[in-house]
Amino acid sequence: MDSSGRHYLIERYKNAVSAVLVSIDHVAEDELDMRPTAHGWSVRQVVHHLAGSELHEAIRLRRMLAENRPVLVPWDGAHDAERLHYDRPVGVDLDAFKAAALSNIELLQVLTDEQWRREGNQQKPWSLTVESWLEENVTHVHDHLMQILNAPSGGRVIADPD
C-alpha cells in the first residue's frame, strides 16, 4: 500500500470515529438498551465493546511498533461482554473510545514506510502488519457504527427523512 492508500484509510478511521460520536449524541437515553434482535447488541453494549476493543487495539499497535514481531494475544469481545458489566453508563467508555482512537490516528499519521510494514504474530498462519491492522480496525469501527445507527430502529436501516 502506498502513502495515499494509507492516508485514505486514516481518513476513513477518523470519519468513522467521528460518526460514532455524533451518532451517540442522537440516541435518546431510552434507546440505549434497545436491541435490533433478541440476541443483538444494544447501543450501550456496542459503546462498551468499542471502548474495550479500541484500548486493546491501541496496545497491539504500539507493541508492533515497539517490539520485534510481538505475539499478539487474541481478544475475545464476547467474553468481555459477559464479564465487564456492559449495562453501565456509556459516558466514560465513550470518552475512552474517543481518546484511544484519536491517539491511534495521531500515531499512524507520523509513521515511516518502514514502520507501516512492522509485524505482529497473531498466532495465525499470516502476520498482522500495521497496514493490515488499520484495515481491520477501520472495518471494525464501521461495522459497529452501523449497529449503533440501526439498533434503536429495531435493526431496520434508518430512512432519510427527505
Phi and psi in radians as a Rosetta constraint file:
Dihedral C 1 N 2 CA 2 C 2 CIRCULARHARMONIC -1.613 0.35
Dihedral N 2 CA 2 C 2 N 3 CIRCULARHARMONIC 3.108 0.35
Dihedral C 2 N 3 CA 3 C 3 CIRCULARHARMONIC -1.130 0.35
Dihedral N 3 CA 3 C 3 N 4 CIRCULARHARMONIC -0.565 0.35
Dihedral C 3 N 4 CA 4 C 4 CIRCULARHARMONIC -1.204 0.35
Dihedral N 4 CA 4 C 4 N 5 CIRCULARHARMONIC -0.627 0.35
Dihedral C 4 N 5 CA 5 C 5 CIRCULARHARMONIC -1.136 0.35
Dihedral N 5 CA 5 C 5 N 6 CIRCULARHARMONIC -0.708 0.35
Dihedral C 5 N 6 CA 6 C 6 CIRCULARHARMONIC -1.142 0.35
Dihedral N 6 CA 6 C 6 N 7 CIRCULARHARMONIC -0.764 0.35
Dihedral C 6 N 7 CA 7 C 7 CIRCULARHARMONIC -1.045 0.35
Dihedral N 7 CA 7 C 7 N 8 CIRCULARHARMONIC -0.739 0.35
Dihedral C 7 N 8 CA 8 C 8 CIRCULARHARMONIC -1.040 0.35
Dihedral N 8 CA 8 C 8 N 9 CIRCULARHARMONIC -0.805 0.35
Dihedral C 8 N 9 CA 9 C 9 CIRCULARHARMONIC -1.137 0.35
Dihedral N 9 CA 9 C 9 N 10 CIRCULARHARMONIC -0.688 0.35
Dihedral C 9 N 10 CA 10 C 10 CIRCULARHARMONIC -1.086 0.35
Dihedral N 10 CA 10 C 10 N 11 CIRCULARHARMONIC -0.735 0.35
Dihedral C 10 N 11 CA 11 C 11 CIRCULARHARMONIC -1.122 0.35
Dihedral N 11 CA 11 C 11 N 12 CIRCULARHARMONIC -0.699 0.35
Dihedral C 11 N 12 CA 12 C 12 CIRCULARHARMONIC -1.091 0.35
Dihedral N 12 CA 12 C 12 N 13 CIRCULARHARMONIC -0.704 0.35
Dihedral C 12 N 13 CA 13 C 13 CIRCULARHARMONIC -1.079 0.35
Dihedral N 13 CA 13 C 13 N 14 CIRCULARHARMONIC -0.877 0.35
Dihedral C 13 N 14 CA 14 C 14 CIRCULARHARMONIC -1.045 0.35
Dihedral N 14 CA 14 C 14 N 15 CIRCULARHARMONIC -0.772 0.35
Dihedral C 14 N 15 CA 15 C 15 CIRCULARHARMONIC -1.153 0.35
Dihedral N 15 CA 15 C 15 N 16 CIRCULARHARMONIC -0.666 0.35
Dihedral C 15 N 16 CA 16 C 16 CIRCULARHARMONIC -1.144 0.35
Dihedral N 16 CA 16 C 16 N 17 CIRCULARHARMONIC -0.736 0.35
Dihedral C 16 N 17 CA 17 C 17 CIRCULARHARMONIC -1.084 0.35
Dihedral N 17 CA 17 C 17 N 18 CIRCULARHARMONIC -0.806 0.35
Dihedral C 17 N 18 CA 18 C 18 CIRCULARHARMONIC -1.051 0.35
Dihedral N 18 CA 18 C 18 N 19 CIRCULARHARMONIC -0.746 0.35
Dihedral C 18 N 19 CA 19 C 19 CIRCULARHARMONIC -1.127 0.35
Dihedral N 19 CA 19 C 19 N 20 CIRCULARHARMONIC -0.670 0.35
Dihedral C 19 N 20 CA 20 C 20 CIRCULARHARMONIC -1.055 0.35
Dihedral N 20 CA 20 C 20 N 21 CIRCULARHARMONIC -0.826 0.35
Dihedral C 20 N 21 CA 21 C 21 CIRCULARHARMONIC -1.111 0.35
Dihedral N 21 CA 21 C 21 N 22 CIRCULARHARMONIC -0.757 0.35
Dihedral C 21 N 22 CA 22 C 22 CIRCULARHARMONIC -1.150 0.35
Dihedral N 22 CA 22 C 22 N 23 CIRCULARHARMONIC -0.741 0.35
Dihedral C 22 N 23 CA 23 C 23 CIRCULARHARMONIC -1.106 0.35
Dihedral N 23 CA 23 C 23 N 24 CIRCULARHARMONIC -0.656 0.35
Dihedral C 23 N 24 CA 24 C 24 CIRCULARHARMONIC -1.118 0.35
Dihedral N 24 CA 24 C 24 N 25 CIRCULARHARMONIC -0.616 0.35
Dihedral C 24 N 25 CA 25 C 25 CIRCULARHARMONIC -1.078 0.35
Dihedral N 25 CA 25 C 25 N 26 CIRCULARHARMONIC -0.378 0.35
Dihedral C 25 N 26 CA 26 C 26 CIRCULARHARMONIC -1.793 0.35
Dihedral N 26 CA 26 C 26 N 27 CIRCULARHARMONIC 0.142 0.35
Dihedral C 26 N 27 CA 27 C 27 CIRCULARHARMONIC -1.725 0.35
Dihedral N 27 CA 27 C 27 N 28 CIRCULARHARMONIC 2.112 0.35
Dihedral C 27 N 28 CA 28 C 28 CIRCULARHARMONIC -1.206 0.35
Dihedral N 28 CA 28 C 28 N 29 CIRCULARHARMONIC 2.684 0.35
Dihedral C 28 N 29 CA 29 C 29 CIRCULARHARMONIC -0.935 0.35
Dihedral N 29 CA 29 C 29 N 30 CIRCULARHARMONIC -0.719 0.35
Dihedral C 29 N 30 CA 30 C 30 CIRCULARHARMONIC -1.311 0.35
Dihedral N 30 CA 30 C 30 N 31 CIRCULARHARMONIC -0.110 0.35
Dihedral C 30 N 31 CA 31 C 31 CIRCULARHARMONIC -1.688 0.35
Dihedral N 31 CA 31 C 31 N 32 CIRCULARHARMONIC -0.202 0.35
Dihedral C 31 N 32 CA 32 C 32 CIRCULARHARMONIC -1.039 0.35
Dihedral N 32 CA 32 C 32 N 33 CIRCULARHARMONIC -0.510 0.35
Dihedral C 32 N 33 CA 33 C 33 CIRCULARHARMONIC -1.846 0.35
Dihedral N 33 CA 33 C 33 N 34 CIRCULARHARMONIC 0.134 0.35
Dihedral C 33 N 34 CA 34 C 34 CIRCULARHARMONIC -1.259 0.35
Dihedral N 34 CA 34 C 34 N 35 CIRCULARHARMONIC 2.462 0.35
Dihedral C 34 N 35 CA 35 C 35 CIRCULARHARMONIC -2.002 0.35
Dihedral N 35 CA 35 C 35 N 36 CIRCULARHARMONIC 2.441 0.35
Dihedral C 35 N 36 CA 36 C 36 CIRCULARHARMONIC -1.189 0.35
Dihedral N 36 CA 36 C 36 N 37 CIRCULARHARMONIC -0.516 0.35
Dihedral C 36 N 37 CA 37 C 37 CIRCULARHARMONIC -2.485 0.35
Dihedral N 37 CA 37 C 37 N 38 CIRCULARHARMONIC 3.008 0.35
Dihedral C 37 N 38 CA 38 C 38 CIRCULARHARMONIC -1.012 0.35
Dihedral N 38 CA 38 C 38 N 39 CIRCULARHARMONIC -0.603 0.35
Dihedral C 38 N 39 CA 39 C 39 CIRCULARHARMONIC -1.896 0.35
Dihedral N 39 CA 39 C 39 N 40 CIRCULARHARMONIC 0.058 0.35
Dihedral C 39 N 40 CA 40 C 40 CIRCULARHARMONIC -1.301 0.35
Dihedral N 40 CA 40 C 40 N 41 CIRCULARHARMONIC 2.803 0.35
Dihedral C 40 N 41 CA 41 C 41 CIRCULARHARMONIC -1.478 0.35
Dihedral N 41 CA 41 C 41 N 42 CIRCULARHARMONIC 2.508 0.35
Dihedral C 41 N 42 CA 42 C 42 CIRCULARHARMONIC -1.390 0.35
Dihedral N 42 CA 42 C 42 N 43 CIRCULARHARMONIC 2.939 0.35
Dihedral C 42 N 43 CA 43 C 43 CIRCULARHARMONIC -1.026 0.35
Dihedral N 43 CA 43 C 43 N 44 CIRCULARHARMONIC -0.731 0.35
Dihedral C 43 N 44 CA 44 C 44 CIRCULARHARMONIC -0.993 0.35
Dihedral N 44 CA 44 C 44 N 45 CIRCULARHARMONIC -0.815 0.35
Dihedral C 44 N 45 CA 45 C 45 CIRCULARHARMONIC -1.139 0.35
Dihedral N 45 CA 45 C 45 N 46 CIRCULARHARMONIC -0.685 0.35
Dihedral C 45 N 46 CA 46 C 46 CIRCULARHARMONIC -1.100 0.35
Dihedral N 46 CA 46 C 46 N 47 CIRCULARHARMONIC -0.740 0.35
Dihedral C 46 N 47 CA 47 C 47 CIRCULARHARMONIC -1.074 0.35
Dihedral N 47 CA 47 C 47 N 48 CIRCULARHARMONIC -0.795 0.35
Dihedral C 47 N 48 CA 48 C 48 CIRCULARHARMONIC -1.112 0.35
Dihedral N 48 CA 48 C 48 N 49 CIRCULARHARMONIC -0.702 0.35
Dihedral C 48 N 49 CA 49 C 49 CIRCULARHARMONIC -1.108 0.35
Dihedral N 49 CA 49 C 49 N 50 CIRCULARHARMONIC -0.785 0.35
Dihedral C 49 N 50 CA 50 C 50 CIRCULARHARMONIC -1.064 0.35
Dihedral N 50 CA 50 C 50 N 51 CIRCULARHARMONIC -0.691 0.35
Dihedral C 50 N 51 CA 51 C 51 CIRCULARHARMONIC -1.101 0.35
Dihedral N 51 CA 51 C 51 N 52 CIRCULARHARMONIC -0.878 0.35
Dihedral C 51 N 52 CA 52 C 52 CIRCULARHARMONIC -1.074 0.35
Dihedral N 52 CA 52 C 52 N 53 CIRCULARHARMONIC -0.747 0.35
Dihedral C 52 N 53 CA 53 C 53 CIRCULARHARMONIC -1.116 0.35
Dihedral N 53 CA 53 C 53 N 54 CIRCULARHARMONIC -0.808 0.35
Dihedral C 53 N 54 CA 54 C 54 CIRCULARHARMONIC -1.142 0.35
Dihedral N 54 CA 54 C 54 N 55 CIRCULARHARMONIC -0.663 0.35
Dihedral C 54 N 55 CA 55 C 55 CIRCULARHARMONIC -1.133 0.35
Dihedral N 55 CA 55 C 55 N 56 CIRCULARHARMONIC -0.764 0.35
Dihedral C 55 N 56 CA 56 C 56 CIRCULARHARMONIC -1.091 0.35
Dihedral N 56 CA 56 C 56 N 57 CIRCULARHARMONIC -0.809 0.35
Dihedral C 56 N 57 CA 57 C 57 CIRCULARHARMONIC -1.174 0.35
Dihedral N 57 CA 57 C 57 N 58 CIRCULARHARMONIC -0.545 0.35
Dihedral C 57 N 58 CA 58 C 58 CIRCULARHARMONIC -1.083 0.35
Dihedral N 58 CA 58 C 58 N 59 CIRCULARHARMONIC -0.694 0.35
Dihedral C 58 N 59 CA 59 C 59 CIRCULARHARMONIC -1.204 0.35
Dihedral N 59 CA 59 C 59 N 60 CIRCULARHARMONIC -0.743 0.35
Dihedral C 59 N 60 CA 60 C 60 CIRCULARHARMONIC -1.053 0.35
Dihedral N 60 CA 60 C 60 N 61 CIRCULARHARMONIC -0.780 0.35
Dihedral C 60 N 61 CA 61 C 61 CIRCULARHARMONIC -1.043 0.35
Dihedral N 61 CA 61 C 61 N 62 CIRCULARHARMONIC -0.835 0.35
Dihedral C 61 N 62 CA 62 C 62 CIRCULARHARMONIC -1.152 0.35
Dihedral N 62 CA 62 C 62 N 63 CIRCULARHARMONIC -0.629 0.35
Dihedral C 62 N 63 CA 63 C 63 CIRCULARHARMONIC -1.149 0.35
Dihedral N 63 CA 63 C 63 N 64 CIRCULARHARMONIC -0.701 0.35
Dihedral C 63 N 64 CA 64 C 64 CIRCULARHARMONIC -1.097 0.35
Dihedral N 64 CA 64 C 64 N 65 CIRCULARHARMONIC -0.606 0.35
Dihedral C 64 N 65 CA 65 C 65 CIRCULARHARMONIC -1.382 0.35
Dihedral N 65 CA 65 C 65 N 66 CIRCULARHARMONIC -0.564 0.35
Dihedral C 65 N 66 CA 66 C 66 CIRCULARHARMONIC -1.677 0.35
Dihedral N 66 CA 66 C 66 N 67 CIRCULARHARMONIC -0.461 0.35
Dihedral C 66 N 67 CA 67 C 67 CIRCULARHARMONIC -1.998 0.35
Dihedral N 67 CA 67 C 67 N 68 CIRCULARHARMONIC 2.739 0.35
Dihedral C 67 N 68 CA 68 C 68 CIRCULARHARMONIC -1.486 0.35
Dihedral N 68 CA 68 C 68 N 69 CIRCULARHARMONIC 1.912 0.35
Dihedral C 68 N 69 CA 69 C 69 CIRCULARHARMONIC 0.820 0.35
Dihedral N 69 CA 69 C 69 N 70 CIRCULARHARMONIC 1.041 0.35
Dihedral C 69 N 70 CA 70 C 70 CIRCULARHARMONIC -1.153 0.35
Dihedral N 70 CA 70 C 70 N 71 CIRCULARHARMONIC 2.632 0.35
Dihedral C 70 N 71 CA 71 C 71 CIRCULARHARMONIC -1.380 0.35
Dihedral N 71 CA 71 C 71 N 72 CIRCULARHARMONIC 2.103 0.35
Dihedral C 71 N 72 CA 72 C 72 CIRCULARHARMONIC -1.785 0.35
Dihedral N 72 CA 72 C 72 N 73 CIRCULARHARMONIC 1.892 0.35
Dihedral C 72 N 73 CA 73 C 73 CIRCULARHARMONIC -1.187 0.35
Dihedral N 73 CA 73 C 73 N 74 CIRCULARHARMONIC 2.328 0.35
Dihedral C 73 N 74 CA 74 C 74 CIRCULARHARMONIC -1.082 0.35
Dihedral N 74 CA 74 C 74 N 75 CIRCULARHARMONIC 2.650 0.35
Dihedral C 74 N 75 CA 75 C 75 CIRCULARHARMONIC -1.964 0.35
Dihedral N 75 CA 75 C 75 N 76 CIRCULARHARMONIC 2.344 0.35
Dihedral C 75 N 76 CA 76 C 76 CIRCULARHARMONIC -1.941 0.35
Dihedral N 76 CA 76 C 76 N 77 CIRCULARHARMONIC 1.636 0.35
Dihedral C 76 N 77 CA 77 C 77 CIRCULARHARMONIC -1.087 0.35
Dihedral N 77 CA 77 C 77 N 78 CIRCULARHARMONIC -0.627 0.35
Dihedral C 77 N 78 CA 78 C 78 CIRCULARHARMONIC -1.153 0.35
Dihedral N 78 CA 78 C 78 N 79 CIRCULARHARMONIC -0.671 0.35
Dihedral C 78 N 79 CA 79 C 79 CIRCULARHARMONIC -1.105 0.35
Dihedral N 79 CA 79 C 79 N 80 CIRCULARHARMONIC -0.779 0.35
Dihedral C 79 N 80 CA 80 C 80 CIRCULARHARMONIC -1.091 0.35
Dihedral N 80 CA 80 C 80 N 81 CIRCULARHARMONIC -0.669 0.35
Dihedral C 80 N 81 CA 81 C 81 CIRCULARHARMONIC -1.042 0.35
Dihedral N 81 CA 81 C 81 N 82 CIRCULARHARMONIC -0.575 0.35
Dihedral C 81 N 82 CA 82 C 82 CIRCULARHARMONIC -1.305 0.35
Dihedral N 82 CA 82 C 82 N 83 CIRCULARHARMONIC -0.479 0.35
Dihedral C 82 N 83 CA 83 C 83 CIRCULARHARMONIC -1.952 0.35
Dihedral N 83 CA 83 C 83 N 84 CIRCULARHARMONIC -0.256 0.35
Dihedral C 83 N 84 CA 84 C 84 CIRCULARHARMONIC -1.846 0.35
Dihedral N 84 CA 84 C 84 N 85 CIRCULARHARMONIC 0.436 0.35
Dihedral C 84 N 85 CA 85 C 85 CIRCULARHARMONIC 0.905 0.35
Dihedral N 85 CA 85 C 85 N 86 CIRCULARHARMONIC 1.158 0.35
Dihedral C 85 N 86 CA 86 C 86 CIRCULARHARMONIC -1.286 0.35
Dihedral N 86 CA 86 C 86 N 87 CIRCULARHARMONIC 0.211 0.35
Dihedral C 86 N 87 CA 87 C 87 CIRCULARHARMONIC -1.676 0.35
Dihedral N 87 CA 87 C 87 N 88 CIRCULARHARMONIC 0.066 0.35
Dihedral C 87 N 88 CA 88 C 88 CIRCULARHARMONIC -1.259 0.35
Dihedral N 88 CA 88 C 88 N 89 CIRCULARHARMONIC 2.898 0.35
Dihedral C 88 N 89 CA 89 C 89 CIRCULARHARMONIC -1.030 0.35
Dihedral N 89 CA 89 C 89 N 90 CIRCULARHARMONIC 2.684 0.35
Dihedral C 89 N 90 CA 90 C 90 CIRCULARHARMONIC -1.643 0.35
Dihedral N 90 CA 90 C 90 N 91 CIRCULARHARMONIC -0.243 0.35
Dihedral C 90 N 91 CA 91 C 91 CIRCULARHARMONIC -0.932 0.35
Dihedral N 91 CA 91 C 91 N 92 CIRCULARHARMONIC -0.912 0.35
Dihedral C 91 N 92 CA 92 C 92 CIRCULARHARMONIC -1.184 0.35
Dihedral N 92 CA 92 C 92 N 93 CIRCULARHARMONIC -0.726 0.35
Dihedral C 92 N 93 CA 93 C 93 CIRCULARHARMONIC -1.199 0.35
Dihedral N 93 CA 93 C 93 N 94 CIRCULARHARMONIC -0.555 0.35
Dihedral C 93 N 94 CA 94 C 94 CIRCULARHARMONIC -1.125 0.35
Dihedral N 94 CA 94 C 94 N 95 CIRCULARHARMONIC -0.722 0.35
Dihedral C 94 N 95 CA 95 C 95 CIRCULARHARMONIC -1.113 0.35
Dihedral N 95 CA 95 C 95 N 96 CIRCULARHARMONIC -0.682 0.35
Dihedral C 95 N 96 CA 96 C 96 CIRCULARHARMONIC -1.143 0.35
Dihedral N 96 CA 96 C 96 N 97 CIRCULARHARMONIC -0.753 0.35
Dihedral C 96 N 97 CA 97 C 97 CIRCULARHARMONIC -1.014 0.35
Dihedral N 97 CA 97 C 97 N 98 CIRCULARHARMONIC -0.869 0.35
Dihedral C 97 N 98 CA 98 C 98 CIRCULARHARMONIC -1.054 0.35
Dihedral N 98 CA 98 C 98 N 99 CIRCULARHARMONIC -0.833 0.35
Dihedral C 98 N 99 CA 99 C 99 CIRCULARHARMONIC -1.114 0.35
Dihedral N 99 CA 99 C 99 N 100 CIRCULARHARMONIC -0.789 0.35
Dihedral C 99 N 100 CA 100 C 100 CIRCULARHARMONIC -1.142 0.35
Dihedral N 100 CA 100 C 100 N 101 CIRCULARHARMONIC -0.768 0.35
Dihedral C 100 N 101 CA 101 C 101 CIRCULARHARMONIC -1.122 0.35
Dihedral N 101 CA 101 C 101 N 102 CIRCULARHARMONIC -0.803 0.35
Dihedral C 101 N 102 CA 102 C 102 CIRCULARHARMONIC -1.143 0.35
Dihedral N 102 CA 102 C 102 N 103 CIRCULARHARMONIC -0.614 0.35
Dihedral C 102 N 103 CA 103 C 103 CIRCULARHARMONIC -1.145 0.35
Dihedral N 103 CA 103 C 103 N 104 CIRCULARHARMONIC -0.733 0.35
Dihedral C 103 N 104 CA 104 C 104 CIRCULARHARMONIC -1.063 0.35
Dihedral N 104 CA 104 C 104 N 105 CIRCULARHARMONIC -0.780 0.35
Dihedral C 104 N 105 CA 105 C 105 CIRCULARHARMONIC -1.079 0.35
Dihedral N 105 CA 105 C 105 N 106 CIRCULARHARMONIC -0.809 0.35
Dihedral C 105 N 106 CA 106 C 106 CIRCULARHARMONIC -1.021 0.35
Dihedral N 106 CA 106 C 106 N 107 CIRCULARHARMONIC -0.756 0.35
Dihedral C 106 N 107 CA 107 C 107 CIRCULARHARMONIC -1.138 0.35
Dihedral N 107 CA 107 C 107 N 108 CIRCULARHARMONIC -0.791 0.35
Dihedral C 107 N 108 CA 108 C 108 CIRCULARHARMONIC -1.053 0.35
Dihedral N 108 CA 108 C 108 N 109 CIRCULARHARMONIC -0.570 0.35
Dihedral C 108 N 109 CA 109 C 109 CIRCULARHARMONIC -1.199 0.35
Dihedral N 109 CA 109 C 109 N 110 CIRCULARHARMONIC -0.274 0.35
Dihedral C 109 N 110 CA 110 C 110 CIRCULARHARMONIC -1.982 0.35
Dihedral N 110 CA 110 C 110 N 111 CIRCULARHARMONIC 0.152 0.35
Dihedral C 110 N 111 CA 111 C 111 CIRCULARHARMONIC -1.274 0.35
Dihedral N 111 CA 111 C 111 N 112 CIRCULARHARMONIC 2.586 0.35
Dihedral C 111 N 112 CA 112 C 112 CIRCULARHARMONIC -1.462 0.35
Dihedral N 112 CA 112 C 112 N 113 CIRCULARHARMONIC 2.902 0.35
Dihedral C 112 N 113 CA 113 C 113 CIRCULARHARMONIC -1.002 0.35
Dihedral N 113 CA 113 C 113 N 114 CIRCULARHARMONIC -0.697 0.35
Dihedral C 113 N 114 CA 114 C 114 CIRCULARHARMONIC -1.106 0.35
Dihedral N 114 CA 114 C 114 N 115 CIRCULARHARMONIC -0.728 0.35
Dihedral C 114 N 115 CA 115 C 115 CIRCULARHARMONIC -1.148 0.35
Dihedral N 115 CA 115 C 115 N 116 CIRCULARHARMONIC -0.573 0.35
Dihedral C 115 N 116 CA 116 C 116 CIRCULARHARMONIC -1.112 0.35
Dihedral N 116 CA 116 C 116 N 117 CIRCULARHARMONIC -0.442 0.35
Dihedral C 116 N 117 CA 117 C 117 CIRCULARHARMONIC -1.616 0.35
Dihedral N 117 CA 117 C 117 N 118 CIRCULARHARMONIC -0.015 0.35
Dihedral C 117 N 118 CA 118 C 118 CIRCULARHARMONIC -1.049 0.35
Dihedral N 118 CA 118 C 118 N 119 CIRCULARHARMONIC 2.615 0.35
Dihedral C 118 N 119 CA 119 C 119 CIRCULARHARMONIC -2.190 0.35
Dihedral N 119 CA 119 C 119 N 120 CIRCULARHARMONIC 2.729 0.35
Dihedral C 119 N 120 CA 120 C 120 CIRCULARHARMONIC -2.222 0.35
Dihedral N 120 CA 120 C 120 N 121 CIRCULARHARMONIC 2.633 0.35
Dihedral C 120 N 121 CA 121 C 121 CIRCULARHARMONIC -1.635 0.35
Dihedral N 121 CA 121 C 121 N 122 CIRCULARHARMONIC 1.880 0.35
Dihedral C 121 N 122 CA 122 C 122 CIRCULARHARMONIC -1.674 0.35
Dihedral N 122 CA 122 C 122 N 123 CIRCULARHARMONIC 0.363 0.35
Dihedral C 122 N 123 CA 123 C 123 CIRCULARHARMONIC 1.008 0.35
Dihedral N 123 CA 123 C 123 N 124 CIRCULARHARMONIC 0.698 0.35
Dihedral C 123 N 124 CA 124 C 124 CIRCULARHARMONIC -2.279 0.35
Dihedral N 124 CA 124 C 124 N 125 CIRCULARHARMONIC 2.959 0.35
Dihedral C 124 N 125 CA 125 C 125 CIRCULARHARMONIC -1.160 0.35
Dihedral N 125 CA 125 C 125 N 126 CIRCULARHARMONIC -0.144 0.35
Dihedral C 125 N 126 CA 126 C 126 CIRCULARHARMONIC -2.219 0.35
Dihedral N 126 CA 126 C 126 N 127 CIRCULARHARMONIC 2.681 0.35
Dihedral C 126 N 127 CA 127 C 127 CIRCULARHARMONIC -1.457 0.35
Dihedral N 127 CA 127 C 127 N 128 CIRCULARHARMONIC 2.815 0.35
Dihedral C 127 N 128 CA 128 C 128 CIRCULARHARMONIC -1.892 0.35
Dihedral N 128 CA 128 C 128 N 129 CIRCULARHARMONIC 2.096 0.35
Dihedral C 128 N 129 CA 129 C 129 CIRCULARHARMONIC -1.700 0.35
Dihedral N 129 CA 129 C 129 N 130 CIRCULARHARMONIC 2.934 0.35
Dihedral C 129 N 130 CA 130 C 130 CIRCULARHARMONIC -1.052 0.35
Dihedral N 130 CA 130 C 130 N 131 CIRCULARHARMONIC -0.684 0.35
Dihedral C 130 N 131 CA 131 C 131 CIRCULARHARMONIC -1.072 0.35
Dihedral N 131 CA 131 C 131 N 132 CIRCULARHARMONIC -0.843 0.35
Dihedral C 131 N 132 CA 132 C 132 CIRCULARHARMONIC -1.209 0.35
Dihedral N 132 CA 132 C 132 N 133 CIRCULARHARMONIC -0.526 0.35
Dihedral C 132 N 133 CA 133 C 133 CIRCULARHARMONIC -1.023 0.35
Dihedral N 133 CA 133 C 133 N 134 CIRCULARHARMONIC -0.809 0.35
Dihedral C 133 N 134 CA 134 C 134 CIRCULARHARMONIC -1.116 0.35
Dihedral N 134 CA 134 C 134 N 135 CIRCULARHARMONIC -0.775 0.35
Dihedral C 134 N 135 CA 135 C 135 CIRCULARHARMONIC -1.008 0.35
Dihedral N 135 CA 135 C 135 N 136 CIRCULARHARMONIC -0.814 0.35
Dihedral C 135 N 136 CA 136 C 136 CIRCULARHARMONIC -1.140 0.35
Dihedral N 136 CA 136 C 136 N 137 CIRCULARHARMONIC -0.713 0.35
Dihedral C 136 N 137 CA 137 C 137 CIRCULARHARMONIC -1.207 0.35
Dihedral N 137 CA 137 C 137 N 138 CIRCULARHARMONIC -0.679 0.35
Dihedral C 137 N 138 CA 138 C 138 CIRCULARHARMONIC -1.068 0.35
Dihedral N 138 CA 138 C 138 N 139 CIRCULARHARMONIC -0.795 0.35
Dihedral C 138 N 139 CA 139 C 139 CIRCULARHARMONIC -1.076 0.35
Dihedral N 139 CA 139 C 139 N 140 CIRCULARHARMONIC -0.738 0.35
Dihedral C 139 N 140 CA 140 C 140 CIRCULARHARMONIC -1.058 0.35
Dihedral N 140 CA 140 C 140 N 141 CIRCULARHARMONIC -0.845 0.35
Dihedral C 140 N 141 CA 141 C 141 CIRCULARHARMONIC -1.135 0.35
Dihedral N 141 CA 141 C 141 N 142 CIRCULARHARMONIC -0.736 0.35
Dihedral C 141 N 142 CA 142 C 142 CIRCULARHARMONIC -1.063 0.35
Dihedral N 142 CA 142 C 142 N 143 CIRCULARHARMONIC -0.766 0.35
Dihedral C 142 N 143 CA 143 C 143 CIRCULARHARMONIC -1.038 0.35
Dihedral N 143 CA 143 C 143 N 144 CIRCULARHARMONIC -0.742 0.35
Dihedral C 143 N 144 CA 144 C 144 CIRCULARHARMONIC -1.309 0.35
Dihedral N 144 CA 144 C 144 N 145 CIRCULARHARMONIC -0.483 0.35
Dihedral C 144 N 145 CA 145 C 145 CIRCULARHARMONIC -1.048 0.35
Dihedral N 145 CA 145 C 145 N 146 CIRCULARHARMONIC -0.759 0.35
Dihedral C 145 N 146 CA 146 C 146 CIRCULARHARMONIC -1.084 0.35
Dihedral N 146 CA 146 C 146 N 147 CIRCULARHARMONIC -0.650 0.35
Dihedral C 146 N 147 CA 147 C 147 CIRCULARHARMONIC -1.093 0.35
Dihedral N 147 CA 147 C 147 N 148 CIRCULARHARMONIC -0.753 0.35
Dihedral C 147 N 148 CA 148 C 148 CIRCULARHARMONIC -1.089 0.35
Dihedral N 148 CA 148 C 148 N 149 CIRCULARHARMONIC -0.756 0.35
Dihedral C 148 N 149 CA 149 C 149 CIRCULARHARMONIC -1.177 0.35
Dihedral N 149 CA 149 C 149 N 150 CIRCULARHARMONIC -0.548 0.35
Dihedral C 149 N 150 CA 150 C 150 CIRCULARHARMONIC -1.755 0.35
Dihedral N 150 CA 150 C 150 N 151 CIRCULARHARMONIC -0.306 0.35
Dihedral C 150 N 151 CA 151 C 151 CIRCULARHARMONIC -1.050 0.35
Dihedral N 151 CA 151 C 151 N 152 CIRCULARHARMONIC -0.836 0.35
Dihedral C 151 N 152 CA 152 C 152 CIRCULARHARMONIC -1.142 0.35
Dihedral N 152 CA 152 C 152 N 153 CIRCULARHARMONIC -0.365 0.35
Dihedral C 152 N 153 CA 153 C 153 CIRCULARHARMONIC -1.618 0.35
Dihedral N 153 CA 153 C 153 N 154 CIRCULARHARMONIC 0.212 0.35
Dihedral C 153 N 154 CA 154 C 154 CIRCULARHARMONIC 1.311 0.35
Dihedral N 154 CA 154 C 154 N 155 CIRCULARHARMONIC 0.378 0.35
Dihedral C 154 N 155 CA 155 C 155 CIRCULARHARMONIC 1.599 0.35
Dihedral N 155 CA 155 C 155 N 156 CIRCULARHARMONIC -0.054 0.35
Dihedral C 155 N 156 CA 156 C 156 CIRCULARHARMONIC -1.485 0.35
Dihedral N 156 CA 156 C 156 N 157 CIRCULARHARMONIC 2.455 0.35
Dihedral C 156 N 157 CA 157 C 157 CIRCULARHARMONIC -1.086 0.35
Dihedral N 157 CA 157 C 157 N 158 CIRCULARHARMONIC 2.298 0.35
Dihedral C 157 N 158 CA 158 C 158 CIRCULARHARMONIC -1.252 0.35
Dihedral N 158 CA 158 C 158 N 159 CIRCULARHARMONIC 2.179 0.35
Dihedral C 158 N 159 CA 159 C 159 CIRCULARHARMONIC -1.370 0.35
Dihedral N 159 CA 159 C 159 N 160 CIRCULARHARMONIC 2.562 0.35
Dihedral C 159 N 160 CA 160 C 160 CIRCULARHARMONIC -1.234 0.35
Dihedral N 160 CA 160 C 160 N 161 CIRCULARHARMONIC 2.252 0.35
Dihedral C 160 N 161 CA 161 C 161 CIRCULARHARMONIC -1.140 0.35
Dihedral N 161 CA 161 C 161 N 162 CIRCULARHARMONIC -0.256 0.35
